[in-house]
Amino acid sequence: MVKQIMNMDNNIITVTSPLLPDLEEFHALLKDIWDRKWITNNGTFHKELEKALAEYLKVPYVSLFTNGTLPLITALQALRISGEVITTPYSFVATTHALWWNGIKPVFVDIEADSGCMDPNKIEAAITPKTTAIMPVHVYGRPCNISAIQQIADKYGLKVIYDAAHAFGVEQNGKSVLNAGDMSTLSFHATKVFNTVEGGAMIMHDAQTKQRVDYLKNFGFAGETEVVAPGINSKMDEIRSAYGLLNLRQVDTAIEARHQVAIRYREVLKDVEGITYWNDIPGVRHNYSYFPIFVDAKEYGMTRDELYFKMKEQNVWGRRYFYPLISTFSTYRGLDSAKPENLPVATKMADEVICLPMHHALTEEDIERIINCIIR
Ligand code: T4K
């Protein structure tokens, strides 16, 4: 309640702001839905959005979901993953929860300091006879070391499921990172570069797998009377599909606006001692979904939390994504792999990070206010 009241204060700059379709255009599509009286279960707009997304994202098949957590849970079901899965502690908690909901033991490995993604050099030591898959995250939309991860997966006969919740539209050397591994999943939550209010998707390589996933997200129904698996209900409805179709038309403009914000931040922050950030990677089409900075308390003269709360006092609401590490939460901290000494890079990153406000609607004035909180 408090949060809601505070959010209405226009003076607050939040970490993100949703990309909203034009209301009149949305109304026109709602009228179509009202006329058709077909409001969910693989309707016209649902089919159109799957097709449009496959084209935009340069991927062969897309299956829409009702959020970004259920495709993770369903991908593990579809590939019949069990036992242990190697994953990263540096993510949103949904990544690891998806394993837990499938009765799978997460095995955490450390991350790379220059990307925040799973460190491929740490994977082999974590493999046991029970390991069946690797679940990395393209965190903040920065691509994982896809080829190194695939080499290990091939050597040990493991599946790879990418949590690509942050990687909408990210490409490396002209190819979508969403084609990597056996499957990738996306989140279309309000806070993402491309949103359908709530929503998500799974990307797969072949029609047969799409068919199976489409059964799984519809209770396992493979026809009117046949149920082939204990599926779940995670279908996207027509209203959010229509909203998504409209947002897809403006997402490139939004990504370019985010890019300009990143350029401004980098121009100024390069001269601030004790604050570091990442540059763009040559050959990568970034989506600028987040702008993490890292605070070296000694050099900067202030801890990350001191800066975070100082910003908050001035109504600049960055976020400490991803602090605390997933491995420190009560569900997971008892695992051997969750020990902080196993995860030194992730522990340090979680202690130093602040994601600065980053969205398409930030004004020059907003950016000045944000920067002025950081430069002393
Ligand atoms: N995997 C990864 C790697 C993920 O990051 C996520 C989700 C998932 C899987 C699961 O996908 P979903 O099942 O969620 O589709 C947010 C999001 O709820 C979550 O989707 C996201 N990752 C995570 C990183 O962040 P919160 O609790 O930090 O969001 P919240 O409500 O505090 O919003 C942040 C700011 O955004 C607000 O201060 C203001 C702004 N905002 C937010 C909403 C919801 C708006 O301006 N309007 C809005 O409607 O979790």
Residues whose N, C-alpha, C, O or C-beta is under 5 A from the ligand:
A	BS01	T4K	T14 V15 T16 S17 P18 N67 G68 T69 S91 F92 A94 T95 D163 A165 S187 F188 H189 A190 T191 G199 G200
